[in-house]
């Protein structure tokens, strides 16, 4: 009897374990099957490096270069803003803040993580876009050749993304900073270093790999975000300049999937595949880093 | 250790299995889905049949339509509700473009040719009859504070091509124009660009993926201009007259408002000369149920 229970239990565990693997494998296969025909039909170079997106024109143009570029630049800039703010918050939480303040700030950060992306988008649309429109009117006051976007532009997307990746960066950095052994810190103090010197010269370098993990996870989050960007970034395919309305890989899928057909639809699947590959690369880097981390710790 | 190996092996086997399944399974699952919906439809039809026993559901056969891509939404909705009522009749529709649809009709390979424009004289000369089943109307909207209330269609085209960028050029305030529109593939965008003859020359500041989003953005962005289906315009935005004509059902039916187009289901010869299946189809479109479908997809019912 016991043996039977043991065996069934084991089976159930196995089935559960397989579910995840099955999902990943089938999604990967599906994306490649659906995403590759357009590469053949349109041509890899024209698709990936063409910069004209006119899927319904005659003849149609399916260049997604600006879309890929927007995703990369948008994510990169968001990370560039989000990382320093996130890291310094993490240092504050783990090293400088008193217990009371740490609880308040830490709680706020956790709440930030729990806010759904559509809310970020909504606030971006109602608050950020009008504000950026005023800025746009100021910056391009005497430049009629600029196309005014009403504040829905790359800058808006970057700001929203930067805020959205904060919780990821902060929570992972904080926990890795807290793991830095006290004796290293004390050694630094004993040598006469100030607190700030200790933080920048000793603690942050010691927690480096954990912080990097936070950075990579943040990149992944920013790259995969669709809803919020769709609401604030304008959605026209343009060169990714701060005050241009832009389209990301994710929003490309969201906005055109519903009415597309034929090659247009195939190309959208390819866009999905490109995004999928980017995310895979990010995760691969993450995996490598974790492995190295385990090895150096051991 | 041996157990571990076994589990790994099992996972590997399972994943290769999954590989095989997805590899050749996509079309299979689709057929299965179709069957499922079919039986569901059948079930629905039975209940409607019981409700009104006098529907002519003894008709069997199929009706084939082809033509305008813009009419896809209307055709899908209409044929779905039609096939719910007449279980013996299958409606197939292809979306090849207005011209191609009318050519197939002339060649006699289909029953009905869909066109999102009026028929040309040479098409009528081939015996094709223009049956207008619905009218598509588009309203141009601006934000509430905009002083410009009337635009010529020429200027509207120039705004969307990026040749006019300031409202002061049109007699309004010195305010830059924020050009809003729909995403590629949208039927509204298709109609708008086609009617103004600016197809794929437009330079949008924002491409939004729903009618609601266009309404909301126009309402909240000073200097914005946008276009939406006629039936959704509300008082958060101001409607712009085109060539002095306000967008309204009456003006569209009178043929005075230019941002509208007929949805034609052309037949070879008059409807009365068609077979019973096609007659039933047109009777259904003109019935209250058919009108309901037309209204639901945001179109105007012709007189």
HADDOCK unambig.tbl for C-alpha pairs under 7 A between the chains (distance, minus, plus):
assign (segid A and resid 18 and name CA) (segid B and resid 11 and name CA) 6.08 0.50 0.50
assign (segid A and resid 22 and name CA) (segid B and resid 15 and name CA) 5.77 0.50 0.50
assign (segid A and resid 22 and name CA) (segid B and resid 18 and name CA) 6.41 0.50 0.50
assign (segid A and resid 25 and name CA) (segid B and resid 15 and name CA) 6.52 0.50 0.50
assign (segid A and resid 25 and name CA) (segid B and resid 19 and name CA) 6.99 0.50 0.50
assign (segid A and resid 26 and name CA) (segid B and resid 18 and name CA) 6.29 0.50 0.50
assign (segid A and resid 26 and name CA) (segid B and resid 19 and name CA) 6.36 0.50 0.50
assign (segid A and resid 26 and name CA) (segid B and resid 22 and name CA) 6.39 0.50 0.50
assign (segid A and resid 29 and name CA) (segid B and resid 19 and name CA) 6.83 0.50 0.50
assign (segid A and resid 30 and name CA) (segid B and resid 22 and name CA) 6.89 0.50 0.50
assign (segid A and resid 54 and name CA) (segid B and resid 200 and name CA) 6.98 0.50 0.50
assign (segid A and resid 55 and name CA) (segid B and resid 184 and name CA) 6.79 0.50 0.50
assign (segid A and resid 56 and name CA) (segid B and resid 184 and name CA) 6.43 0.50 0.50
assign (segid A and resid 56 and name CA) (segid B and resid 185 and name CA) 6.47 0.50 0.50
assign (segid A and resid 57 and name CA) (segid B and resid 200 and name CA) 5.67 0.50 0.50
assign (segid A and resid 147 and name CA) (segid B and resid 205 and name CA) 6.58 0.50 0.50
assign (segid A and resid 148 and name CA) (segid B and resid 176 and name CA) 6.66 0.50 0.50
assign (segid A and resid 148 and name CA) (segid B and resid 177 and name CA) 6.85 0.50 0.50
assign (segid A and resid 148 and name CA) (segid B and resid 178 and name CA) 5.55 0.50 0.50
assign (segid A and resid 148 and name CA) (segid B and resid 205 and name CA) 6.60 0.50 0.50
assign (segid A and resid 149 and name CA) (segid B and resid 178 and name CA) 5.59 0.50 0.50
assign (segid A and resid 149 and name CA) (segid B and resid 205 and name CA) 4.86 0.50 0.50
assign (segid A and resid 149 and name CA) (segid B and resid 206 and name CA) 6.53 0.50 0.50
assign (segid A and resid 150 and name CA) (segid B and resid 178 and name CA) 5.95 0.50 0.50
assign (segid A and resid 150 and name CA) (segid B and resid 221 and name CA) 6.02 0.50 0.50
assign (segid A and resid 234 and name CA) (segid B and resid 205 and name CA) 6.90 0.50 0.50
assign (segid A and resid 234 and name CA) (segid B and resid 206 and name CA) 4.38 0.50 0.50
assign (segid A and resid 234 and name CA) (segid B and resid 207 and name CA) 6.19 0.50 0.50
assign (segid A and resid 235 and name CA) (segid B and resid 206 and name CA) 5.41 0.50 0.50
assign (segid A and resid 235 and name CA) (segid B and resid 207 and name CA) 4.89 0.50 0.50
assign (segid A and resid 235 and name CA) (segid B and resid 208 and name CA) 6.50 0.50 0.50
assign (segid A and resid 236 and name CA) (segid B and resid 204 and name CA) 6.42 0.50 0.50
assign (segid A and resid 236 and name CA) (segid B and resid 205 and name CA) 6.36 0.50 0.50
assign (segid A and resid 236 and name CA) (segid B and resid 206 and name CA) 5.29 0.50 0.50
assign (segid A and resid 236 and name CA) (segid B and resid 207 and name CA) 5.17 0.50 0.50
assign (segid A and resid 245 and name CA) (segid B and resid 205 and name CA) 6.16 0.50 0.50
assign (segid A and resid 245 and name CA) (segid B and resid 206 and name CA) 6.33 0.50 0.50
assign (segid A and resid 255 and name CA) (segid B and resid 183 and name CA) 6.74 0.50 0.50
assign (segid A and resid 255 and name CA) (segid B and resid 209 and name CA) 5.05 0.50 0.50
assign (segid A and resid 256 and name CA) (segid B and resid 183 and name CA) 6.36 0.50 0.50
assign (segid A and resid 256 and name CA) (segid B and resid 184 and name CA) 6.69 0.50 0.50
assign (segid A and resid 256 and name CA) (segid B and resid 185 and name CA) 6.92 0.50 0.50
assign (segid A and resid 259 and name CA) (segid B and resid 185 and name CA) 5.35 0.50 0.50
assign (segid A and resid 259 and name CA) (segid B and resid 186 and name CA) 6.06 0.50 0.50
assign (segid A and resid 260 and name CA) (segid B and resid 185 and name CA) 5.54 0.50 0.50
